[in-house]
Amino acid sequence: EPVYADLRYLVSTRERLSRLRTACIARLKAILQVVWPEFEHRFSDFTKKTPLALLRAFPGPNAFLSAPRPRVLRLMKKVSRGHLGEATYAELRAGAESTIALPGAQGVLSDEIALQLELLETYERQIATVESAMVEALAHAPEAEALLSIPKLGPVTAAVFLGSIGNPQVYDSSRQILRIAGLSMVERSSGQVRGKVRVSKRGRPELRRQAFMFALRAVRSSDGIFRADYERILTNNGGRKMPALVAISRKALKLMYSVARDRRPYTMEPLR
């Protein structure tokens, strides 16, 4: 049907752009390993604004050391909204002064940092455009209102769900949805390991990721809809958080399927 076909196309486009963004970040980190390895020791998450703003202004240890201290601190405090300041500056300066970067890497490779940052901005902008189109297309889906009634479930997650599975009413059970997401349980039998089960991960990775992110949002607060389930699983499995979150991801997909299939608003009733 047109609405599901549109969502499927937009989800595929977003997946492709996300892979390009990931590759761009990987390339940026690879360059920094040669140009300024100490920088990544301080900033490992390149999805945050602060490290990208600093690299854009000071693409290398030489550029950082030659910049006036007040200018660096002003930029850092502004982008981090006051969370970073003197301590971070001192740490970055010490790393830049004693850097183990290759001496000849401050030229062409340093210049490539700006190119990768420009590419990253382009991918981020395109992803935002595609997500806006996803939200607009979602509004035409008959399941949209019901899905968005689920607490903490955002429109992008709902759009990825419908774009990945299509019409929920053509499925017989939630087991098929878990299989599509790669969250169905399979037995692991290799070498000396037999009888253990794990998630298959043979499915649509974006649907699996969105289910996981929704699970995180649904357990963080004390009133999250899956908080009690999460705490019970932790009690039973010895406090292992990742397996617990995977289990909640499976419950989240079952909930989305149940609500979307019946096209009814979310309630606390048990899932069928």
LUMGURO-552427 format. One record per atom (N, C-alpha, C): residue in one letter; x, y, z. Coordinates in steps of 0.05 Angstrom, whole numbers, padded with zeros to 5 digits, always signed. Example, Ala and Ser with C-alpha at 12.3 -4.5 7.8 and 13.67 -1.06 7.14 Angstrom:
// LUMGURO-552427
A+00264-00114+00156 A+00246-00090+00156 A+00264-00066+00156 S+00257-00045+00142 S+00273-00021+00143 S+00258+00001+00157 
END
This chain:
// LUMGURO-552427
E+00017-00024+00000 E+00000+00000+00000 E+00018+00025+00000 P+00008+00047-00013 P+00026+00070-00017 P+00039+00081+00009 V+00023+00083+00031 V+00034+00094+00055 V+00057+00078+00066 Y+00054+00051+00066 Y+00076+00034+00075 Y+00099+00034+00056 A+00093+00035+00030 A+00115+00036+00010 A+00132+00062+00014 D+00118+00084+00019 D+00133+00109+00023 D+00150+00108+00048 L+00139+00097+00069 L+00154+00094+00094 L+00178+00075+00090 R+00173+00053+00075 R+00195+00034+00070 R+00218+00048+00056 Y+00212+00064+00035 Y+00232+00078+00020 Y+00247+00098+00038 L+00232+00113+00054 L+00245+00133+00072 L+00263+00119+00093 V+00254+00097+00104 V+00270+00082+00124 V+00296+00072+00111 S+00294+00062+00086 S+00318+00052+00073 S+00337+00075+00067 T+00326+00098+00060 T+00343+00122+00055 T+00357+00130+00080 R+00342+00130+00102 R+00354+00138+00128 R+00376+00118+00136 E+00372+00092+00132 E+00392+00072+00138 E+00417+00077+00122 R+00414+00083+00096 R+00437+00088+00079 R+00453+00113+00089 L+00439+00134+00095 L+00452+00158+00105 L+00465+00154+00132 S+00453+00137+00149 S+00464+00131+00175 S+00491+00116+00172 R+00491+00098+00152 R+00516+00083+00147 R+00538+00102+00137 L+00531+00120+00120 L+00550+00140+00110 L+00560+00158+00133 R+00542+00165+00150 R+00551+00182+00173 R+00570+00166+00192 T+00563+00141+00196 T+00581+00124+00213 T+00608+00121+00200 A+00609+00117+00174 A+00635+00114+00160 A+00650+00140+00162 C+00636+00163+00160 C+00650+00189+00162 C+00662+00193+00189 I+00648+00186+00210 I+00658+00188+00237 I+00683+00170+00241 A+00681+00145+00230 A+00703+00127+00231 A+00728+00138+00218 R+00724+00150+00194 R+00747+00162+00180 R+00758+00186+00196 L+00741+00202+00208 L+00750+00224+00224 L+00767+00215+00247 K+00758+00193+00260 K+00774+00183+00283 K+00800+00171+00273 A+00800+00159+00250 A+00825+00148+00239 A+00845+00170+00233 I+00836+00192+00223 I+00854+00215+00218 I+00865+00225+00244 L+00848+00227+00265 L+00857+00238+00290 L+00878+00220+00304 Q+00877+00194+00298 Q+00897+00176+00309 Q+00925+00183+00300 V+00926+00196+00277 V+00952+00204+00266 V+00958+00234+00272 V+00937+00250+00270 V+00941+00279+00273 V+00940+00289+00302 W+00922+00278+00318 W+00918+00287+00346 W+00905+00265+00362 P+00920+00243+00368 P+00908+00220+00381 P+00897+00226+00409 E+00908+00246+00423 E+00899+00252+00450 E+00871+00264+00450 F+00862+00275+00428 F+00836+00288+00427 F+00814+00267+00432 E+00816+00244+00418 E+00795+00224+00421 E+00795+00212+00449 H+00818+00213+00463 H+00819+00203+00490 H+00800+00219+00508 R+00797+00245+00502 R+00780+00262+00517 R+00751+00262+00507 F+00748+00261+00480 F+00721+00260+00468 F+00718+00235+00451 S+00704+00215+00461 S+00701+00191+00446 S+00675+00190+00430 D+00655+00206+00439 D+00629+00207+00425 D+00628+00230+00406 F+00631+00224+00380 F+00631+00245+00360 F+00603+00252+00350 T+00583+00242+00364 T+00556+00252+00357 T+00549+00276+00374 K+00566+00283+00393 K+00562+00307+00409 K+00572+00332+00395 K+00561+00355+00403 K+00568+00380+00389 K+00595+00391+00397 T+00603+00387+00422 T+00628+00400+00431 T+00653+00391+00416 P+00658+00364+00414 P+00683+00356+00399 P+00683+00365+00370 L+00659+00365+00357 L+00658+00373+00329 L+00663+00403+00326 A+00653+00419+00345 A+00657+00448+00344 A+00687+00455+00349 L+00699+00440+00367 L+00728+00445+00373 L+00745+00437+00349 L+00739+00415+00336 L+00755+00407+00313 L+00751+00425+00290 R+00726+00436+00287 R+00721+00454+00265 R+00738+00480+00269 A+00741+00489+00293 A+00755+00513+00299 A+00785+00509+00301 F+00793+00485+00312 F+00822+00479+00316 F+00828+00451+00307 P+00832+00447+00280 P+00835+00420+00269 P+00864+00409+00272 G+00872+00405+00297 G+00899+00395+00302 G+00912+00408+00326 P+00932+00395+00338 P+00945+00406+00362 P+00958+00433+00358 N+00970+00438+00334 N+00983+00463+00329 N+00962+00486+00329 A+00939+00481+00316 A+00919+00502+00314 A+00907+00507+00342 F+00905+00486+00358 F+00894+00490+00385 F+00914+00506+00403 L+00940+00499+00401 L+00959+00513+00418 L+00963+00542+00410 S+00959+00548+00384 S+00963+00576+00375 S+00939+00593+00380 A+00916+00581+00387 A+00892+00597+00392 A+00892+00610+00420 P+00883+00634+00422 P+00882+00647+00449 P+00865+00631+00468 R+00874+00629+00492 R+00859+00613+00513 R+00831+00623+00517 P+00826+00649+00518 P+00798+00659+00522 P+00780+00650+00499 R+00790+00650+00475 R+00774+00642+00452 R+00765+00613+00454 V+00784+00596+00462 V+00778+00567+00464 V+00758+00562+00486 L+00762+00575+00509 L+00744+00572+00532 L+00716+00582+00525 R+00715+00605+00511 R+00689+00616+00504 R+00673+00597+00486 L+00687+00585+00466 L+00673+00566+00448 L+00665+00541+00463 M+00683+00531+00480 M+00677+00506+00494 M+00653+00510+00513 K+00652+00532+00528 K+00630+00536+00547 K+00604+00541+00532 K+00605+00555+00509 K+00581+00560+00494 K+00569+00535+00483 V+00585+00518+00470 V+00574+00494+00457 V+00565+00473+00478 S+00581+00471+00500 S+00574+00451+00521 S+00554+00462+00541 R+00545+00487+00536 R+00526+00500+00554 R+00536+00501+00583 G+00561+00507+00585 G+00574+00511+00611 G+00583+00487+00626 H+00580+00463+00613 H+00588+00438+00626 H+00619+00434+00625 L+00632+00446+00605 L+00661+00442+00602 L+00674+00469+00604 G+00699+00469+00616 G+00713+00494+00619 G+00742+00490+00624 E+00753+00502+00645 E+00781+00503+00651 E+00794+00475+00652 A+00782+00456+00665 A+00793+00430+00668 A+00797+00416+00641 T+00776+00418+00624 T+00778+00406+00597 T+00798+00420+00580 Y+00799+00446+00582 Y+00820+00461+00567 Y+00848+00452+00575 A+00853+00450+00601 A+00879+00442+00611 A+00886+00414+00601 E+00867+00396+00601 E+00871+00369+00592 E+00878+00368+00562 L+00863+00383+00546 L+00868+00384+00517 L+00895+00397+00511 R+00902+00418+00526 R+00927+00432+00521 R+00951+00414+00528 A+00949+00400+00550 A+00970+00382+00558 A+00974+00360+00537 G+00952+00350+00526 G+00953+00330+00506 G+00965+00340+00480 A+00958+00365+00473 A+00969+00377+00449 A+00999+00383+00451 E+01008+00391+00475 E+01036+00398+00479 E+01054+00373+00478 S+01043+00350+00488 S+01059+00326+00489 S+01049+00305+00470 T+01036+00314+00448 T+01024+00295+00430 T+01044+00275+00417 I+01034+00251+00412 I+01050+00231+00398 I+01043+00230+00369 A+01030+00251+00359 A+01022+00252+00331 A+01047+00252+00313 L+01044+00241+00289 L+01066+00242+00270 L+01072+00271+00262 P+01097+00279+00263 P+01104+00307+00257 P+01095+00316+00230 G+01095+00299+00210 G+01087+00307+00183 G+01057+00305+00178 A+01042+00300+00199 A+01013+00296+00195 A+00997+00321+00199 Q+01010+00343+00204 Q+00995+00368+00209 Q+00988+00384+00184 G+00994+00373+00161 G+00989+00387+00136 G+00963+00377+00123 V+00967+00360+00102 V+00944+00350+00086 V+00924+00335+00103 L+00934+00317+00120 L+00915+00301+00137 L+00899+00319+00156 S+00912+00339+00166 S+00898+00358+00184 S+00877+00373+00168 D+00883+00380+00143 D+00863+00393+00126 D+00839+00376+00121 E+00843+00349+00120 E+00821+00331+00114 E+00801+00331+00136 I+00809+00339+00160 I+00789+00340+00182 I+00766+00358+00175 A+00772+00381+00164 A+00751+00400+00156 A+00733+00388+00134 L+00744+00372+00116 L+00728+00360+00095 L+00709+00339+00107 Q+00719+00323+00126 Q+00702+00303+00138 Q+00680+00316+00155 L+00687+00337+00169 L+00666+00352+00184 L+00645+00363+00166 E+00653+00373+00143 E+00633+00383+00123 E+00615+00361+00114 L+00627+00337+00108 L+00611+00314+00100 L+00592+00306+00122 L+00601+00306+00146 L+00585+00298+00169 L+00561+00316+00172 E+00565+00342+00169 E+00544+00362+00170 E+00523+00356+00148 T+00533+00349+00124 T+00515+00343+00102 T+00497+00319+00109 Y+00509+00298+00119 Y+00494+00274+00125 Y+00474+00280+00148 E+00482+00295+00168 E+00464+00302+00189 E+00440+00318+00179 R+00445+00336+00161 R+00424+00353+00150 R+00405+00336+00133 Q+00416+00318+00117 Q+00399+00300+00100 Q+00383+00281+00117 I+00395+00271+00139 I+00380+00253+00157 I+00356+00268+00169 A+00361+00293+00177 A+00339+00309+00189 A+00317+00314+00169 T+00325+00318+00143 T+00305+00322+00122 T+00288+00297+00118 V+00302+00274+00117 V+00288+00248+00113 V+00269+00243+00137 E+00279+00248+00161 E+00262+00243+00185 E+00237+00261+00185 S+00239+00285+00175 S+00216+00303+00173 S+00196+00291+00153 A+00206+00280+00131 A+00189+00267+00111 A+00176+00242+00123 M+00191+00227+00140 M+00180+00204+00153 M+00157+00211+00171 V+00160+00232+00186 V+00138+00241+00204 V+00114+00249+00188 E+00118+00263+00166 E+00096+00272+00149 E+00082+00248+00136 A+00097+00228+00127 A+00085+00204+00116 A+00071+00187+00137 L+00081+00187+00161 L+00069+00172+00183 L+00041+00182+00188 A+00036+00208+00185 A+00010+00219+00191 A-00012+00207+00174 H-00005+00195+00151 H-00025+00183+00133 H-00030+00154+00139 A-00015+00142+00158 A-00018+00114+00165 A-00041+00111+00185 P-00059+00092+00180 P-00081+00088+00199 P-00073+00080+00227 E-00048+00070+00230 E-00039+00061+00257 E-00024+00083+00272 A-00020+00107+00260 A-00003+00127+00271 A-00014+00136+00299 E-00039+00143+00300 E-00050+00154+00325 E-00047+00134+00348 A-00052+00108+00342 A-00050+00088+00363 A-00021+00085+00372 L-00002+00083+00353 L+00026+00080+00360 L+00036+00104+00376 L+00029+00128+00369 L+00039+00151+00383 L+00026+00155+00410 S+00006+00139+00416 S-00005+00140+00443 S+00012+00125+00463 I+00031+00109+00454 I+00049+00095+00472 I+00069+00114+00484 P+00070+00116+00511 P+00089+00134+00524 P+00118+00130+00515 K+00132+00152+00509 K+00160+00153+00501 K+00165+00142+00473 L+00144+00135+00458 L+00148+00126+00431 L+00147+00150+00412 G+00169+00157+00399 G+00170+00180+00382 G+00161+00174+00353 P+00155+00194+00338 P+00145+00190+00310 P+00165+00176+00292 V+00191+00181+00296 V+00211+00168+00279 V+00212+00138+00285 T+00210+00130+00310 T+00209+00102+00317 T+00184+00089+00305 A+00161+00103+00307 A+00136+00092+00296 A+00138+00089+00265 A+00151+00109+00253 A+00154+00108+00223 A+00173+00085+00215 V+00194+00081+00230 V+00213+00059+00224 V+00198+00032+00228 F+00182+00030+00248 F+00167+00005+00253 F+00149-00002+00230 L+00132+00018+00221 L+00114+00012+00199 L+00128+00010+00173 G+00150+00025+00169 G+00165+00023+00144 G+00180-00004+00142 S+00185-00016+00164 S+00200-00042+00164 S+00182-00066+00161 I+00157-00064+00172 I+00140-00087+00171 I+00116-00084+00151 G+00110-00059+00144 G+00086-00055+00127 G+00061-00056+00142 N+00040-00068+00131 N+00014-00069+00144 N+00014-00089+00166 P+00010-00081+00192 P+00012-00100+00214 P-00010-00121+00213 Q-00031-00116+00199 Q-00054-00135+00200 Q-00050-00160+00182 V-00028-00160+00167 V-00023-00184+00150 V-00007-00205+00165 Y+00001-00199+00190 Y+00017-00219+00205 Y+00000-00235+00224 D+00008-00259+00230 D-00007-00277+00247 D+00000-00273+00277 S+00025-00265+00283 S+00033-00262+00311 S+00057-00244+00313 S+00063-00236+00338 S+00086-00219+00343 S+00113-00233+00337 R+00112-00260+00337 R+00137-00275+00331 R+00148-00267+00304 Q+00131-00262+00285 Q+00140-00255+00258 Q+00153-00227+00259 I+00143-00209+00275 I+00155-00182+00278 I+00183-00184+00290 L+00185-00201+00311 L+00211-00204+00323 L+00231-00216+00303 R+00222-00234+00286 R+00240-00245+00266 R+00249-00224+00246 I+00231-00206+00238 I+00238-00185+00219 I+00260-00167+00232 A+00257-00162+00258 A+00276-00144+00271 A+00302-00158+00279 G+00303-00184+00276 G+00327-00199+00285 G+00328-00202+00315 L+00305-00202+00328 L+00303-00205+00357 L+00290-00231+00365 S+00287-00249+00346 S+00277-00276+00353 S+00300-00292+00366 M+00293-00310+00383 M+00312-00325+00398 M+00320-00350+00383 V+00346-00356+00380 V+00356-00379+00367 V+00376-00393+00385 E+00378-00420+00381 E+00397-00435+00398 E+00425-00431+00387 R+00443-00428+00406 R+00472-00425+00398 R+00486-00451+00403 S+00494-00464+00382 S+00508-00490+00384 S+00533-00489+00367 S+00555-00485+00380 S+00581-00484+00365 S+00603-00492+00385 G+00620-00511+00376 G+00641-00520+00394 G+00631-00532+00419 Q+00640-00521+00442 Q+00631-00532+00468 Q+00607-00518+00478 V+00597-00498+00464 V+00573-00483+00473 V+00548-00495+00460 R+00531-00506+00476 R+00507-00519+00465 R+00484-00513+00484 G+00460-00510+00472 G+00436-00506+00487 G+00431-00477+00496 K+00449-00459+00493 K+00445-00431+00500 K+00430-00417+00477 V+00414-00397+00485 V+00398-00383+00465 V+00407-00353+00464 R+00404-00341+00441 R+00411-00313+00437 R+00393-00302+00416 V+00393-00275+00413 V+00377-00263+00392 V+00391-00268+00365 S+00376-00271+00344 S+00388-00279+00318 S+00404-00256+00305 K+00394-00231+00308 K+00406-00208+00294 K+00405-00211+00264 R+00388-00229+00254 R+00384-00232+00225 R+00358-00218+00218 G+00359-00193+00213 G+00335-00178+00207 G+00343-00149+00200 R+00324-00132+00204 R+00328-00104+00197 R+00341-00089+00221 P+00366-00081+00218 P+00381-00070+00240 P+00369-00043+00251 E+00358-00027+00233 E+00346-00002+00242 E+00322-00006+00259 L+00306-00026+00252 L+00283-00032+00269 L+00292-00043+00296 R+00313-00059+00296 R+00324-00069+00322 R+00335-00046+00338 R+00349-00028+00325 R+00361-00005+00340 R+00339+00013+00352 Q+00319+00018+00336 Q+00297+00035+00346 Q+00282+00022+00370 A+00279-00004+00368 A+00266-00018+00390 A+00283-00016+00415 F+00309-00018+00412 F+00328-00016+00435 F+00327+00012+00447 M+00327+00032+00430 M+00327+00060+00440 M+00301+00066+00454 F+00279+00055+00443 F+00253+00059+00457 F+00253+00044+00484 A+00265+00021+00485 A+00268+00006+00510 A+00283+00022+00531 L+00305+00035+00522 L+00320+00052+00541 L+00303+00074+00552 R+00288+00088+00535 R+00271+00110+00544 R+00249+00100+00563 A+00240+00075+00558 A+00217+00065+00574 A+00226+00053+00601 V+00252+00052+00607 V+00260+00041+00633 V+00276+00062+00649 R+00282+00084+00637 R+00299+00104+00651 R+00285+00116+00675 S+00260+00125+00672 S+00246+00138+00694 S+00231+00118+00710 S+00225+00125+00735 S+00211+00107+00753 S+00183+00100+00744 D+00171+00118+00728 D+00144+00113+00718 D+00144+00102+00689 G+00167+00094+00679 G+00169+00083+00652 G+00152+00058+00649 I+00140+00053+00626 I+00121+00032+00623 I+00134+00004+00626 F+00160+00002+00622 F+00173-00023+00625 F+00193-00024+00648 R+00192-00004+00665 R+00211-00002+00688 R+00208-00025+00707 A+00184-00033+00714 A+00180-00055+00732 A+00190-00081+00720 D+00185-00085+00694 D+00194-00109+00681 D+00225-00110+00680 Y+00237-00087+00675 Y+00266-00085+00674 Y+00278-00092+00700 E+00268-00081+00722 E+00279-00087+00748 E+00275-00116+00756 R+00252-00128+00748 R+00248-00156+00754 R+00268-00174+00739 I+00273-00167+00714 I+00292-00183+00698 I+00320-00180+00710 L+00328-00156+00718 L+00354-00152+00731 L+00357-00169+00756 T+00336-00170+00772 T+00336-00186+00796 T+00340-00216+00790 N+00328-00225+00768 N+00329-00253+00762 N+00355-00261+00747 N+00367-00242+00733 N+00391-00250+00717 N+00417-00241+00729 G+00417-00232+00754 G+00442-00224+00767 G+00451-00196+00761 G+00433-00179+00752 G+00439-00151+00747 G+00452-00145+00720 R+00450-00163+00700 R+00462-00159+00674 R+00443-00141+00657 K+00452-00117+00652 K+00435-00096+00640 K+00430-00101+00611 M+00450-00109+00595 M+00446-00113+00566 M+00425-00134+00560 P+00428-00158+00571 P+00407-00178+00566 P+00379-00169+00574 A+00378-00153+00596 A+00352-00143+00605 A+00341-00123+00585 L+00357-00106+00574 L+00348-00087+00554 L+00339-00101+00528 V+00353-00122+00521 V+00345-00137+00497 V+00317-00150+00502 A+00313-00160+00526 A+00287-00171+00532 A+00265-00150+00531 I+00272-00126+00541 I+00252-00104+00540 I+00248-00095+00511 S+00268-00096+00494 S+00265-00090+00466 S+00245-00109+00453 R+00246-00134+00460 R+00227-00153+00449 R+00199-00147+00459 K+00196-00140+00484 K+00170-00133+00495 K+00159-00107+00481 A+00178-00089+00476 A+00170-00064+00463 A+00159-00069+00435 L+00172-00086+00419 L+00162-00092+00393 L+00135-00107+00394 K+00132-00124+00413 K+00106-00138+00416 K+00084-00117+00422 L+00090-00098+00439 L+00071-00077+00445 L+00064-00061+00420 M+00084-00052+00406 M+00079-00037+00381 M+00062-00052+00362 Y+00068-00078+00358 Y+00052-00094+00340 Y+00023-00096+00349 S+00019-00102+00375 S-00008-00105+00385 S-00024-00080+00381 V-00013-00057+00388 V-00027-00032+00386 V-00032-00025+00356 A-00012-00029+00339 A-00015-00022+00311 A-00035-00041+00297 R-00034-00066+00304 R-00052-00086+00291 R-00081-00079+00297 D-00087-00073+00323 D-00114-00067+00331 D-00123-00038+00326 R-00102-00021+00320 R-00107+00007+00315 R-00123+00020+00338 R-00114+00013+00362 R-00127+00024+00386 R-00106+00038+00403 P-00113+00058+00418 P-00094+00072+00435 P-00082+00054+00456 Y-00059+00061+00466 Y-00045+00045+00486 Y-00061+00044+00512 T-00061+00020+00524 T-00072+00017+00551 T-00054-00002+00566 M-00059-00005+00592 M-00042-00022+00609 M-00051-00051+00608 E-00070-00058+00590 E-00080-00085+00588 E-00057-00104+00579 P-00057-00129+00588 P-00037-00148+00579 P-00037-00152+00549 L-00013-00157+00537 L-00011-00160+00508 L-00023-00187+00500 R-00034-00188+00476 R-00044-00213+00465 R-00024-00224+00445 
END
